[in-house]
Amino acid sequence: MFSNRDEARLAVARQTAILFLERGVAGTSGDDIAAASALSKRTIWRYFRTKESCVEPLFIGSALRFARALQEWPLDQSIDDFLKLAMRVDQQTPQMIADDILAVRLIALSAEEPDLRTVWLYACHLLEHELHAVVSRRANRSVLDFDVRLCAATIVAAIRVVDESISNAAINEHQKFTHAEAVGRVADAIRTASTLPICDPISIDNYR
């Protein structure tokens, strides 16, 4: 049915997200997830630790796409200009957009679901690890440098707050945000949270 394990895990994540959003986390069982995914319950538990972790591929997929985009951030571009280009809607497939919408709805739900929030925070942790290299490159410092790791941590904390604020406002308070507004908030958060001067264009002459 699926060509590989990652594809199967992502398919399960999509079905589980729909169930969580329709029935609630407590109202969704492993049997429900298996039936919706057309897999055995044994296979589900071979792929995932808990029912909440079944949505992990959605959170991680979104986080790693963002990390991969930042890894392409040219030294001579500001964070604001780069994100306007890198996060354009026409750069995403319909499936990526659908997955991100599911992730937004799950983030809003996670505020009242501690086990689901644990899964979300794990994805944030992975993003932080990926950003060590991004900060290191722009700061021209070792990836092991304490200040590099601190900067990556503060950036991810700020992004998490933006994601949670927008998700809650959009889903629970029915506020509307344009794509440009959401991207602008992320760029502003990164700029505010950066403890190293990495957000403005960097001259190659500054490199040792």
C-alpha positions as CSV (number, residue, x, y, z in Angstrom):
1,M,0.0,0.0,0.0
2,F,2.8,2.4,0.9
3,S,6.2,2.5,-0.9
4,N,8.2,3.0,2.3
5,R,7.9,3.4,6.1
6,D,8.1,7.2,6.1
7,E,5.2,7.4,3.6
8,A,3.2,5.1,5.8
9,R,3.9,7.1,8.9
10,L,2.9,10.3,7.3
11,A,-0.3,8.8,6.0
12,V,-1.1,7.6,9.5
13,A,-0.3,11.1,10.9
14,R,-2.8,12.7,8.5
15,Q,-5.6,10.2,9.4
16,T,-4.9,10.6,13.1
17,A,-4.9,14.4,12.9
18,I,-8.4,14.3,11.3
19,L,-9.6,11.9,14.0
20,F,-8.2,14.1,16.8
21,L,-9.8,17.2,15.4
22,E,-13.2,15.5,14.8
23,R,-13.4,13.3,18.0
24,G,-10.8,14.8,20.3
25,V,-7.7,13.0,21.6
26,A,-9.5,11.1,24.3
27,G,-12.2,10.1,21.9
28,T,-9.8,8.5,19.5
29,S,-8.4,5.0,20.1
30,G,-5.6,2.9,18.5
31,D,-8.3,0.8,16.8
32,D,-9.8,4.0,15.3
33,I,-6.4,5.1,14.0
34,A,-5.7,1.6,12.5
35,A,-9.1,1.5,10.8
36,A,-8.8,5.0,9.3
37,S,-5.3,4.2,8.1
38,A,-6.2,0.8,6.7
39,L,-3.4,-0.8,8.8
40,S,-3.3,-3.3,11.6
41,K,-3.1,-2.0,15.1
42,R,0.1,-4.0,15.5
43,T,1.6,-2.0,12.6
44,I,0.5,1.3,14.2
45,W,2.2,0.5,17.4
46,R,5.3,-0.7,15.6
47,Y,5.5,2.8,13.9
48,F,4.5,4.9,17.0
49,R,5.0,4.9,20.8
50,T,1.6,6.4,21.7
51,K,-1.5,7.6,19.9
52,E,-0.5,11.2,20.3
53,S,2.9,10.5,18.7
54,C,1.0,9.3,15.6
55,V,0.8,13.0,14.5
56,E,4.6,13.5,15.0
57,P,5.4,13.3,11.3
58,L,3.2,16.4,10.6
59,F,4.9,18.5,13.2
60,I,8.4,17.3,12.3
61,G,7.8,17.6,8.5
62,S,6.7,21.3,8.9
63,A,9.7,22.0,11.2
64,L,12.3,20.4,8.9
65,R,10.9,22.1,5.8
66,F,11.4,25.4,7.6
67,A,14.9,24.4,8.7
68,R,15.8,23.3,5.1
69,A,14.6,26.7,3.9
70,L,16.8,28.6,6.4
71,Q,19.8,26.5,5.3
72,E,19.5,28.1,1.9
73,W,19.4,31.7,3.4
74,P,22.0,33.7,1.4
75,L,24.5,35.7,3.5
76,D,23.7,38.9,1.6
77,Q,19.9,38.8,2.4
78,S,18.1,39.9,5.5
79,I,15.8,37.5,7.3
80,D,12.8,39.6,6.3
81,D,13.6,39.6,2.6
82,F,14.6,35.9,2.6
83,L,11.4,34.7,4.3
84,K,9.2,36.7,1.9
85,L,10.7,34.7,-1.0
86,A,11.3,31.3,0.7
87,M,7.8,31.1,2.3
88,R,5.8,32.1,-0.8
89,V,2.6,30.0,-1.2
90,D,3.6,29.1,-4.8
91,Q,6.7,27.4,-3.4
92,Q,4.5,24.8,-1.7
93,T,2.6,21.9,-3.0
94,P,-1.2,21.5,-2.2
95,Q,-0.3,18.6,0.0
96,M,2.3,20.6,1.9
97,I,-0.3,23.4,2.5
98,A,-2.9,20.8,3.7
99,D,-0.3,19.3,6.0
100,D,0.6,22.7,7.4
101,I,-3.1,23.5,8.0
102,L,-3.5,20.2,9.9
103,A,-0.4,21.1,12.0
104,V,-1.8,24.6,12.8
105,R,-5.1,23.0,14.0
106,L,-3.2,20.5,16.1
107,I,-1.0,23.2,17.7
108,A,-4.2,25.0,18.7
109,L,-5.5,21.7,20.2
110,S,-2.3,21.0,22.0
111,A,-2.8,23.8,24.5
112,E,-5.3,21.6,26.3
113,E,-3.7,18.2,25.5
114,P,-0.4,17.7,27.4
115,D,0.6,14.6,25.6
116,L,0.0,16.2,22.2
117,R,1.9,19.2,23.4
118,T,4.9,16.9,24.2
119,V,4.9,15.8,20.6
120,W,4.8,19.4,19.4
121,L,7.7,20.4,21.7
122,Y,9.8,17.5,20.4
123,A,9.4,18.9,16.9
124,C,10.6,22.3,18.2
125,H,13.6,20.6,19.8
126,L,14.5,19.1,16.4
127,L,14.2,22.4,14.7
128,E,16.5,24.0,17.3
129,H,19.1,21.3,16.6
130,E,18.9,22.0,12.8
131,L,19.3,25.8,13.4
132,H,22.7,25.4,15.0
133,A,24.3,25.1,11.6
134,V,22.3,28.1,10.3
135,V,23.3,30.4,13.1
136,S,26.9,29.0,13.0
137,R,27.2,29.9,9.3
138,R,25.8,33.4,9.6
139,A,27.7,34.2,12.8
140,N,31.0,32.7,11.5
141,R,31.4,30.7,14.6
142,S,31.7,27.0,15.5
143,V,28.5,25.1,15.7
144,L,29.6,24.0,19.2
145,D,29.9,27.6,20.4
146,F,27.7,28.3,23.4
147,D,26.4,31.6,21.9
148,V,25.5,29.8,18.7
149,R,23.4,27.3,20.5
150,L,21.8,29.9,22.7
151,C,20.9,32.0,19.7
152,A,19.3,28.9,18.0
153,A,17.4,28.2,21.2
154,T,16.0,31.7,21.5
155,I,15.0,31.8,17.9
156,V,13.1,28.5,18.1
157,A,11.4,29.7,21.3
158,A,10.2,32.8,19.6
159,I,9.0,30.9,16.5
160,R,7.1,28.5,18.8
161,V,5.3,31.4,20.5
162,V,4.4,32.9,17.1
163,D,3.1,29.6,15.9
164,E,1.1,29.0,19.0
165,S,-0.3,32.5,19.1
166,I,-1.4,32.5,15.5
167,S,-2.8,29.0,15.7
168,N,-4.8,29.8,18.7
169,A,-6.1,33.1,17.3
170,A,-7.0,31.6,14.0
171,I,-8.6,28.3,15.2
172,N,-10.1,29.2,18.6
173,E,-10.7,32.9,18.2
174,H,-11.5,32.9,14.4
175,Q,-9.1,35.7,13.6
176,K,-7.9,36.0,10.0
177,F,-4.3,36.4,9.0
178,T,-2.9,36.9,5.6
179,H,0.1,34.8,4.5
180,A,2.2,38.0,4.5
181,E,1.2,38.8,8.0
182,A,2.1,35.4,9.3
183,V,5.5,35.5,7.5
184,G,6.2,39.0,8.8
185,R,5.5,37.8,12.4
186,V,8.0,35.0,12.0
187,A,10.6,37.3,10.6
188,D,10.0,39.8,13.4
189,A,10.2,37.1,16.0
190,I,13.5,35.8,14.7
191,R,15.0,39.3,14.6
192,T,13.9,40.1,18.1
193,A,15.1,36.7,19.5
194,S,18.4,36.5,17.8
195,T,21.2,37.0,20.4
196,L,23.8,37.2,17.6
197,P,23.8,39.7,14.7
198,I,22.7,37.3,12.0
199,C,19.5,38.8,10.7
200,D,20.9,41.5,8.4
201,P,23.0,41.1,5.2
202,I,26.5,39.8,6.1
203,S,29.5,40.7,4.0
204,I,31.9,37.9,3.1
205,D,34.7,40.3,4.1
206,N,33.6,39.7,7.8
207,Y,34.6,36.1,7.5
208,R,37.9,34.9,8.8
